[in-house]
Amino acid sequence: MIPGTFDYHAPKTLKKAVSLLNEHEDAKILAGGHSLIPLMKLRFAAPAVVIDIGRVSGISRIRISDGHIQIGALTTHHTIGSNARLRRVCPVLPETANEIGDLQVRNRGTLGGSVVHADPAADWPAAMMALRASFEVAGPSGTREVSASDFFVDMMTTTIGDGEILSQIRIPEPPAGSGSAYAKMHQSASGFAITGVAAQLTLDESGNVSAAGVGVTGVAPIAYTASAVEDALVGKAPDEGAIAAAAALAADGVQDANEDHHASGEYRMHLATVLASRALASAAERAKS
Ligand SMILES: Cc1cc2nc3c(=O)[nH]c(=O)nc-3n(C[C@H](O)[C@H](O)[C@H](O)COP(=O)(O)OP(=O)(O)OC[C@H]3O[C@@H](n4cnc5c(N)ncnc54)[C@H](O)[C@@H]3O)c2cc1C
């Protein structure tokens, strides 16, 4: 349970962090440390150099402006979970944050660390898919933007290159008439999602769904957008029948569902439909009010 030896750097700017990362061959970024440190203690990861971005300025704040919610990669789950403005503007974000682990995990763990780690049972990826988030990635030759749907490549794998740092997450500000919610079945020891579904609905003036976003985590190796559910709802009034019919499609297209000693693939797919129904019902309620 003791990590191997490593050199430690704590740069104060993103530029310096990127340059340190590219100077050293076997370097790892440290954010909240709640995934990396356990891996290092178990010797599943043994980086020669650890670059702690905890002191980098400008990547741990939440801003809502110009039609976007911008969340710095280093923003903790707790900061998002306790943000009163986000609770009004985009409730699925604080709701997801508050479902993560326990108080210690939420106080140290970061949104950026979670999405880069890309655990198939992590909560954030579902919300990122539902909200059509994009990720700003800083590298030696500048920044690039990647959509959430292109970011997650496979279990524990994203498009982030060895020399890149995730700096910011950008989410379109939900238009008037929108509501969002997260529904989850916990793994009882860690709190990770056996399955989790995030949903956002926007209603037009007659109360019909004009836009829907649904993201599912825990079921497949990477979180996915439940397009069949979204398509089934657009143009319809989000009543009980329409939600039930749409939610039944939440695991459509999943080939090899995740299986482990916590839950079978079949059960996770079933949960996706149940939780989609709950998340959509809450999102619709919020959109109406
Ligand atoms: C007991 C326990 C319970 C938990 N329960 C849950 C849960 O219920 N739901 C859930 O979703 N998660 C859960 N987690 C995981 C938790 O949310 C972690 O905080 C998160 O996965 C990683 O974030 P971090 O900031 O700690 O990242 P770190 O551990 O510091 O880093 C994780 C990985 O991402 C890389 N990285 C971090 N930030 C960046 C960046 N900005 N750019 C590039 N690379 C980066 C690191 O190099 C490392 O490879 C739990 C963890 C623990 C220990």
The ligand as an SDF file (V2000), in Angstrom:
LIG
                    3D

 53 58  0  0  0  0  0  0  0  0999 V2000
  -14.0070    5.5420   -2.0390 C   0  0  0  0  0  0  0  0  0  0  0  0
  -14.2650    6.1530   -3.3900 C   0  0  0  0  0  0  0  0  0  0  0  0
  -15.5790    6.2390   -3.8370 C   0  0  0  0  0  0  0  0  0  0  0  0
  -15.8670    6.8140   -5.0860 C   0  0  0  0  0  0  0  0  0  0  0  0
  -17.1630    6.8450   -5.5180 N   0  0  0  0  0  0  0  0  0  0  0  0
  -17.4260    7.3610   -6.7390 C   0  0  0  0  0  0  0  0  0  0  0  0
  -18.7740    7.4290   -7.2050 C   0  0  0  0  0  0  0  0  0  0  0  0
  -19.7340    7.0700   -6.5380 O   0  0  0  0  0  0  0  0  0  0  0  0
  -18.9730    7.9260   -8.4610 N   0  0  0  0  0  0  0  0  0  0  0  0
  -17.9440    8.3880   -9.2400 C   0  0  0  0  0  0  0  0  0  0  0  0
  -18.1950    8.8240  -10.3590 O   0  0  0  0  0  0  0  0  0  0  0  0
  -16.6810    8.3570   -8.8020 N   0  0  0  0  0  0  0  0  0  0  0  0
  -16.3880    7.8660   -7.5790 C   0  0  0  0  0  0  0  0  0  0  0  0
  -15.1000    7.8450   -7.1330 N   0  0  0  0  0  0  0  0  0  0  0  0
  -14.0230    8.4000   -7.9980 C   0  0  0  0  0  0  0  0  0  0  0  0
  -13.8580    9.8790   -7.7030 C   0  0  0  0  0  0  0  0  0  0  0  0
  -14.9350   10.5940   -8.2570 O   0  0  0  0  0  0  0  0  0  0  0  0
  -12.5320   10.4240   -8.2500 C   0  0  0  0  0  0  0  0  0  0  0  0
  -12.3570   11.6340   -7.6150 O   0  0  0  0  0  0  0  0  0  0  0  0
  -12.4440   10.6430   -9.7330 C   0  0  0  0  0  0  0  0  0  0  0  0
  -12.6790    9.4950  -10.4740 O   0  0  0  0  0  0  0  0  0  0  0  0
  -11.0470   11.0830  -10.1320 C   0  0  0  0  0  0  0  0  0  0  0  0
  -10.9260   12.4520   -9.8970 O   0  0  0  0  0  0  0  0  0  0  0  0
   -9.6310   12.9970   -9.1940 P   0  0  0  0  0  0  0  0  0  0  0  0
   -9.7050   14.4660   -9.2860 O   0  0  0  0  0  0  0  0  0  0  0  0
   -9.4800   12.4010   -7.8620 O   0  0  0  0  0  0  0  0  0  0  0  0
   -8.4600   12.5060  -10.2200 O   0  0  0  0  0  0  0  0  0  0  0  0
   -7.0530   11.8690   -9.9780 P   0  0  0  0  0  0  0  0  0  0  0  0
   -7.1480   10.6460   -9.1580 O   0  0  0  0  0  0  0  0  0  0  0  0
   -6.0940   12.9030   -9.5110 O   0  0  0  0  0  0  0  0  0  0  0  0
   -6.6840   11.4950  -11.4840 O   0  0  0  0  0  0  0  0  0  0  0  0
   -7.3650   10.4530  -12.1690 C   0  0  0  0  0  0  0  0  0  0  0  0
   -6.7440   10.2500  -13.5460 C   0  0  0  0  0  0  0  0  0  0  0  0
   -7.0270   11.3550  -14.3900 O   0  0  0  0  0  0  0  0  0  0  0  0
   -5.8190   12.0460  -14.7860 C   0  0  0  0  0  0  0  0  0  0  0  0
   -6.1550   13.4670  -14.7000 N   0  0  0  0  0  0  0  0  0  0  0  0
   -6.7710   14.0950  -13.6460 C   0  0  0  0  0  0  0  0  0  0  0  0
   -7.0700   15.3600  -13.9710 N   0  0  0  0  0  0  0  0  0  0  0  0
   -6.6130   15.5490  -15.2360 C   0  0  0  0  0  0  0  0  0  0  0  0
   -6.6590   16.6580  -16.1420 C   0  0  0  0  0  0  0  0  0  0  0  0
   -7.2300   17.8200  -15.8070 N   0  0  0  0  0  0  0  0  0  0  0  0
   -6.1090   16.4980  -17.3640 N   0  0  0  0  0  0  0  0  0  0  0  0
   -5.5440   15.3170  -17.7220 C   0  0  0  0  0  0  0  0  0  0  0  0
   -5.4760   14.2300  -16.9190 N   0  0  0  0  0  0  0  0  0  0  0  0
   -6.0240   14.3440  -15.6980 C   0  0  0  0  0  0  0  0  0  0  0  0
   -4.7440   11.5640  -13.8170 C   0  0  0  0  0  0  0  0  0  0  0  0
   -3.4620   11.5850  -14.4060 O   0  0  0  0  0  0  0  0  0  0  0  0
   -5.2120   10.1480  -13.5250 C   0  0  0  0  0  0  0  0  0  0  0  0
   -4.8290    9.2900  -14.5650 O   0  0  0  0  0  0  0  0  0  0  0  0
  -14.7870    7.2950   -5.8890 C   0  0  0  0  0  0  0  0  0  0  0  0
  -13.4690    7.2390   -5.4240 C   0  0  0  0  0  0  0  0  0  0  0  0
  -13.2070    6.6750   -4.1850 C   0  0  0  0  0  0  0  0  0  0  0  0
  -11.7880    6.6450   -3.7040 C   0  0  0  0  0  0  0  0  0  0  0  0
  1  2  1  0
  2  3  1  0
  2 52  2  0
  3  4  2  0
  4  5  1  0
  4 50  1  0
  5  6  2  0
  6  7  1  0
  6 13  1  0
  7  8  2  0
  7  9  1  0
  9 10  1  0
 10 11  2  0
 10 12  1  0
 12 13  2  0
 13 14  1  0
 14 15  1  0
 14 50  1  0
 15 16  1  0
 16 17  1  0
 16 18  1  0
 18 19  1  0
 18 20  1  0
 20 21  1  0
 20 22  1  0
 22 23  1  0
 23 24  1  0
 24 25  2  0
 24 26  1  0
 24 27  1  0
 27 28  1  0
 28 29  2  0
 28 30  1  0
 28 31  1  0
 31 32  1  0
 32 33  1  0
 33 34  1  0
 33 48  1  0
 34 35  1  0
 35 36  1  0
 35 46  1  0
 36 37  1  0
 36 45  1  0
 37 38  2  0
 38 39  1  0
 39 40  1  0
 39 45  2  0
 40 41  1  0
 40 42  2  0
 42 43  1  0
 43 44  2  0
 44 45  1  0
 46 47  1  0
 46 48  1  0
 48 49  1  0
 50 51  2  0
 51 52  1  0
 52 53  1  0
M  END
$$$$
